């Protein structure tokens, strides 16, 4: 071992003995790192530079400047130790939490570079990011290690990415955008003619509820769902808009449909046989689709600033939102009184080399070949997905964590593992 490692190890053994043992079990030889030269130098892993190769300290100071002047701060990723070192120059910093995103990588850095400057500081606390269930704020996440996070810390990586991208993702929902204002004006006539979604709340407190999404694993359950639907006593079926057509094609009539997206058209929600099927919607939905729907309609808002004026002028109950129609569908199930909710097609991934059940590749978004990201499935294996799906998963997991009174079940191991759910033994062996 190098002299750097011996010096670093002494600090780690003294301050965090259990963490040190975990680091020693990491296979740092599996990290293919090489020295990258510029005006200075850095390490590159799989072509990804851990830091600037020109001026590491200047980069770290730029990163530090984005963090507020708070007594407690969080850094995700260890890098080469530059950012923790710069932050510890702040005299009013009481505690710096450093979260390891790749254990093997950090073990390698400990062999190559003296890290004692920040490891010895009594204000530092060090642990694996994956040991906590969620992210902490305020934080800075090192960009390179957002890409290099290992499997153990991947869930926290996903939540970091979602948080970092939040402002960018919300740019299309600025209430001041003319297109947004026009759509809300167009929908007002429908909204005022329809009932408040609050009328559905508390109406199913003694009934199990199935919430049906459009993930590929839904295809494995069409036959069983049709049989359950035919029973005299059965769970309530709530489906998202894109699941409506494939369900009907398999003879399954949902009890409620939820839609939120202005891009949902008659292709997704054919109205011809919608008699007797209630539709729950947000005002951003297509006015033409809403008007054509034959079943009863219930309007709802979310906490989004988009609905601020409408909420004040024309009050309606709110449903939880997080980018996907699955979020208000699940929230509706909870607010209707569901205490046992089974999720179908809530995959947040592309198992079985498909993007959606009942739709061709690319019909409802990017094609399978464009999937560049991954999550762990119910078997602990990696399954391909896209970045926004990972974000939707994070939002749902946080929602589930806030509702411990509800038993959330998953009907498949094929899709993403959803933290906080158990597998429904009626559908998963």
Buried (B, 14 or more C-beta within 10 A) or exposed (E): EEEBBEBBBBBBEEBBEEBBEBBEEBEBEEBEBEEBEEEBBBBBBEEBBBBBBEBBBEBBBEBBEEBEEBEBBBBBBBBBBBBBBBBBEBEEBEEBBBBBBBBBBBBBBBBBBBBBEBBBBEBBBBBBBBEBEBBBEEBBBBBBBBBBBBEBBBBBBBBBBBBBBEEEBEEEBEBEEEEBBEBBEEBBEBBEEBBBBBEBBEEBEEBBBBBBBBBBBBBBBBEEBBEBBEEEEBBBBBBBBBBBBBBBEBEBBBBBBBBBBBEBEEEBBBBEEBEEBBBBBBBBBBBEBBEBBEBBBBBBBBEBEBBEEBBEEBEBBBBBBBBBBBBBBBBBBBBBBBBBBBBBBBBBBBBBEBBBBBBEBEEBBBEBEEBEBBBBBBEEEEBBBBBBBBBBBBBBBBBBEEBEEBBBBBBBBBBBBBBBBEBBEEBBE
